[in-house]
Amino acid sequence: MRIASWSWGGREHAGIVSPDGREATPLLVDYAGGAAMRLIEALVRGEPLPSANGPRIAVDAITLRAPIPRPRRNIFCVGRNYHAHAQELSGSVFRDNLPKEHQWPMVFTKFPETVVGPHDAVRLPGRAVSEQIDYESELAVIIGRGGRDIPAARAMDHVCGYTIVNDVSARDVQVRHNQWMLGKNCDTFCPMGPWIVTADELDARDTRLRGWVTPAGGERELRQDARTRDMIFDIPTLIETCSRGITLLPGDIIATGTPAGVGMGFSPPKWLRVGDVVRIEIDGIGAIENRFE
């Protein structure tokens, strides 16, 4: 099942998208407070989904929003979680603060205000803020059944589904402040979508993730290409880690890290500029594509 949020006919809608990704069916659900969240909670409780609230419509005719347009709280994000990406950072400005051993996942957060839709523009913050904007193609896990101190052996029972995020980052801000919060949280710095694919349709512990950049006026370049099995810490471990002493709630989002091929990893680095387009595709989910303005 694909759970989506969209705008059409001057109204906000939530519902399900056909398996081929071509048609959307709105469901009778109160949009106030987050309709997609209500659908996730209904699935967790084992309740049938609401009835249709209108005819099916072509996905090409609607404006997809992030599947959870306004998360109820910060997104859990994991850094340096692919072996090859950790290796490419060893030659970057972050080399001096890399851990010698990967004993624990590195976790930070992104604010709900960073979230935009799968085809929305990403706003570059201006050179006075940052001149080193980077992309990070990532799989995101959507929590279904909440819980605290969830053991890895049972973690997958708590997964509702999966979506795609671009963890857009201002690298010079990260270095300037010697931490990640400010450099990760500029407005629009988390494109998300195109929908949530439920866990019964995809085992995202081993699927292909790719990211392309089309420079303004140039040709599309494949920059990132990996499988999620290449993660240093797998999805069950990440859920176990994020729930240590913290109650995870239905609809919580865990972005699982990016593979090698980020702009910072090139020599010289390939920072994003006005007019660049970033496309991220994950097998079994779909794709998001965002222009930087």
WOCORNOR-V82131 format. One record per residue. N is the residue number from 1. RES is the residue in one letter. OMEGA is omega in degrees with one decimal (none if undefined). Layout:
((N/RES/OMEGA) (N/RES/OMEGA))
This chain:
((1/M/178.0) (2/R/-179.6) (3/I/-175.0) (4/A/171.7) (5/S/-179.1) (6/W/174.5) (7/S/177.0) (8/W/177.6) (9/G/179.3) (10/G/-179.3) (11/R/174.3) (12/E/-177.2) (13/H/169.8) (14/A/-178.9) (15/G/-176.1) (16/I/-179.9) (17/V/-178.5) (18/S/-178.4) (19/P/179.4) (20/D/176.7) (21/G/-173.4) (22/R/-175.8) (23/E/178.4) (24/A/178.0) (25/T/178.0) (26/P/178.9) (27/L/-177.9) (28/L/-177.3) (29/V/-179.7) (30/D/-177.4) (31/Y/-179.5) (32/A/179.1) (33/G/175.9) (34/G/-176.2) (35/A/179.9) (36/A/176.5) (37/M/179.3) (38/R/177.1) (39/L/177.7) (40/I/-179.9) (41/E/177.3) (42/A/177.7) (43/L/-179.9) (44/V/-178.9) (45/R/-178.9) (46/G/-179.2) (47/E/173.9) (48/P/177.9) (49/L/177.7) (50/P/179.1) (51/S/179.8) (52/A/-179.6) (53/N/-179.1) (54/G/-178.2) (55/P/172.4) (56/R/-178.8) (57/I/-179.4) (58/A/178.6) (59/V/178.7) (60/D/-177.2) (61/A/-177.7) (62/I/175.2) (63/T/180.0) (64/L/171.5) (65/R/170.1) (66/A/-177.2) (67/P/169.6) (68/I/-170.2) (69/P/178.4) (70/R/178.9) (71/P/-176.1) (72/R/175.5) (73/R/-175.0) (74/N/175.7) (75/I/172.0) (76/F/-179.1) (77/C/-177.4) (78/V/-179.5) (79/G/172.5) (80/R/-172.7) (81/N/170.8) (82/Y/-175.0) (83/H/-176.5) (84/A/177.9) (85/H/177.2) (86/A/179.3) (87/Q/-179.0) (88/E/177.3) (89/L/-179.3) (90/S/176.6) (91/G/-176.6) (92/S/178.9) (93/V/179.7) (94/F/-172.9) (95/R/-175.1) (96/D/-179.9) (97/N/174.4) (98/L/176.2) (99/P/179.3) (100/K/178.0) (101/E/179.2) (102/H/-178.3) (103/Q/-177.1) (104/W/173.1) (105/P/174.9) (106/M/-172.6) (107/V/173.4) (108/F/-178.0) (109/T/170.8) (110/K/-178.0) (111/F/174.9) (112/P/-177.7) (113/E/177.8) (114/T/-170.5) (115/V/171.5) (116/V/-174.0) (117/G/-173.5) (118/P/179.3) (119/H/179.0) (120/D/174.9) (121/A/171.9) (122/V/-177.1) (123/R/171.4) (124/L/-171.1) (125/P/-178.4) (126/G/-174.2) (127/R/177.7) (128/A/178.1) (129/V/-176.5) (130/S/173.4) (131/E/-174.7) (132/Q/-179.0) (133/I/-174.1) (134/D/178.7) (135/Y/174.3) (136/E/179.8) (137/S/-173.7) (138/E/166.2) (139/L/175.7) (140/A/178.5) (141/V/176.0) (142/I/179.5) (143/I/175.8) (144/G/177.8) (145/R/-178.1) (146/G/178.6) (147/G/177.9) (148/R/179.8) (149/D/-177.9) (150/I/178.1) (151/P/-178.9) (152/A/-177.4) (153/A/-179.6) (154/R/-171.9) (155/A/-176.1) (156/M/175.7) (157/D/-177.2) (158/H/-176.9) (159/V/172.7) (160/C/-177.5) (161/G/-171.3) (162/Y/173.3) (163/T/-178.5) (164/I/171.3) (165/V/168.5) (166/N/179.8) (167/D/-178.6) (168/V/-170.6) (169/S/172.7) (170/A/-170.8) (171/R/-178.9) (172/D/176.3) (173/V/176.2) (174/Q/-178.8) (175/V/-175.9) (176/R/-175.4) (177/H/177.3) (178/N/174.0) (179/Q/-168.6) (180/W/-168.6) (181/M/-174.7) (182/L/-178.5) (183/G/-179.0) (184/K/-164.8) (185/N/171.3) (186/C/178.3) (187/D/178.1) (188/T/-175.2) (189/F/175.8) (190/C/170.7) (191/P/-173.9) (192/M/174.3) (193/G/-1.9) (194/P/179.4) (195/W/173.7) (196/I/172.5) (197/V/-174.9) (198/T/-171.0) (199/A/178.8) (200/D/-179.2) (201/E/-175.6) (202/L/169.0) (203/D/-173.0) (204/A/176.3) (205/R/175.5) (206/D/176.3) (207/T/-174.4) (208/R/179.5) (209/L/178.2) (210/R/177.4) (211/G/178.5) (212/W/170.8) (213/V/173.0) (214/T/178.4) (215/P/179.5) (216/A/178.9) (217/G/-177.6) (218/G/-179.9) (219/E/-177.7) (220/R/-178.6) (221/E/172.7) (222/L/-176.8) (223/R/-175.0) (224/Q/-179.5) (225/D/-175.8) (226/A/173.0) (227/R/-177.3) (228/T/176.1) (229/R/179.7) (230/D/177.8) (231/M/173.9) (232/I/176.8) (233/F/-175.2) (234/D/-175.4) (235/I/178.0) (236/P/179.4) (237/T/179.5) (238/L/178.0) (239/I/176.7) (240/E/-177.9) (241/T/-176.4) (242/C/-178.8) (243/S/178.4) (244/R/179.6) (245/G/-178.2) (246/I/178.3) (247/T/172.4) (248/L/-175.7) (249/L/173.9) (250/P/-178.7) (251/G/174.7) (252/D/-174.7) (253/I/175.8) (254/I/174.7) (255/A/-162.9) (256/T/177.9) (257/G/-175.3) (258/T/176.6) (259/P/179.0) (260/A/176.3) (261/G/176.5) (262/V/-177.1) (263/G/-180.0) (264/M/-175.1) (265/G/179.7) (266/F/176.5) (267/S/-0.7) (268/P/-179.7) (269/P/179.0) (270/K/-179.9) (271/W/178.9) (272/L/-179.6) (273/R/178.8) (274/V/178.3) (275/G/176.8) (276/D/178.7) (277/V/178.5) (278/V/177.0) (279/R/177.8) (280/I/-178.7) (281/E/175.3) (282/I/-179.4) (283/D/179.9) (284/G/178.4) (285/I/-176.2) (286/G/-175.4) (287/A/168.1) (288/I/-178.8) (289/E/-172.9) (290/N/177.2) (291/R/179.8) (292/F/-174.0) (293/E/none))
